[in-house]
Amino acid sequence: MENPFEIIIEKLTNIEKMLLELPKNGGFIPGNNPGFEEIMSIDEVAVFLKLSKPTIYGFCSSRKIPYSKKGKRLYFNKTEINDWISQGRKKTFYEVLNEPIHGILKPPRRK
């Protein structure tokens, strides 16, 4: 009969090899995987946005910030928060100059 400790060591070695090969095969790496969505608490969002907790609560009550609620807890998806921040981006002077004019001038409406 084979030594059970040798079997365990062999299995652990196989598991270690598979884990080391995950990044090479496009496996899951938290924080480095584009499909990975980090969930943050209100404290983490307040630190991330450099705003006070009451301000975050105010944004939630007026539905200005994307959030999820489970029971009495608020949860924030980091990707959604980044998208929300990007939506407030203002165009530069040169971006406005390079926009096509045809969208600005509309033909007159017929009556």
C-alpha positions in Angstrom: 0.0 0.0 0.0 1.2 3.5 -0.9 2.0 6.0 1.8 -1.0 8.4 2.2 1.3 11.3 2.9 3.0 10.8 -0.5 -0.4 10.8 -2.2 -1.3 14.1 -0.5 2.0 15.7 -1.4 1.6 14.5 -5.0 -1.9 15.9 -5.2 -0.8 19.3 -3.7 2.0 19.5 -6.2 -0.5 18.9 -9.1 -2.8 21.6 -7.7 0.1 24.1 -7.4 1.1 23.4 -11.0 -2.5 24.0 -12.2 -2.7 27.3 -10.2 0.6 28.5 -11.7 -0.7 27.8 -15.2 -4.0 29.6 -14.7 -2.7 33.1 -15.8 -1.1 31.5 -18.9 -4.4 30.0 -19.9 -6.4 33.1 -19.3 -7.6 32.0 -15.9 -9.1 34.1 -13.1 -6.8 36.6 -11.2 -8.8 38.9 -8.8 -8.2 42.6 -9.6 -6.4 41.7 -12.9 -9.3 40.2 -14.7 -11.5 42.5 -16.8 -14.6 40.5 -15.9 -14.0 40.8 -12.2 -16.2 43.4 -10.6 -15.1 44.6 -7.2 -17.9 45.4 -4.7 -17.3 48.2 -2.3 -19.0 49.3 0.9 -20.0 52.9 1.6 -16.9 53.4 3.6 -14.7 52.3 0.7 -16.6 54.4 -1.8 -16.3 57.5 0.5 -12.5 56.9 0.6 -12.3 56.1 -3.2 -14.3 59.3 -4.1 -12.8 61.4 -1.3 -16.3 62.4 -0.2 -18.0 62.2 3.2 -20.4 59.3 4.0 -23.4 61.7 4.3 -22.6 63.0 0.8 -22.7 59.5 -0.5 -26.0 58.8 1.3 -27.4 62.0 -0.2 -26.3 60.9 -3.7 -28.0 57.5 -3.1 -31.3 59.1 -1.9 -31.4 61.4 -4.9 -30.4 58.5 -7.2 -27.3 60.3 -8.5 -24.9 57.5 -7.9 -25.3 53.8 -9.0 -25.7 51.4 -6.0 -27.3 48.2 -4.9 -29.2 47.6 -1.7 -29.5 44.3 0.1 -31.4 44.6 3.3 -30.1 47.7 5.0 -26.7 47.6 3.4 -25.5 49.6 0.4 -23.1 48.1 -2.1 -21.2 49.8 -5.0 -19.7 48.3 -8.0 -16.3 49.8 -8.7 -16.7 49.6 -12.5 -20.1 51.4 -12.3 -18.6 54.1 -10.0 -15.8 54.6 -12.5 -18.3 54.8 -15.4 -20.4 57.3 -13.4 -17.4 59.5 -12.8 -16.5 59.4 -16.6 -20.0 60.5 -17.5 -19.3 63.9 -15.9 -16.4 64.5 -18.2 -16.5 67.8 -20.0 -15.1 68.1 -23.5 -12.0 70.2 -24.2 -12.1 73.2 -26.4 -10.4 71.3 -29.2 -12.9 68.4 -29.0 -15.8 70.8 -29.3 -14.2 72.5 -32.3 -13.7 69.1 -34.0 -17.3 68.0 -33.6 -19.4 67.8 -36.8 -21.8 70.7 -37.1 -24.6 68.7 -38.8 -25.8 67.5 -35.4 -26.2 71.0 -34.1 -28.3 72.5 -36.9 -31.6 70.7 -37.3 -33.8 71.2 -40.3 -37.0 73.2 -39.6 -40.1 71.2 -38.7 -42.9 71.0 -41.1 -46.3 72.1 -39.9 
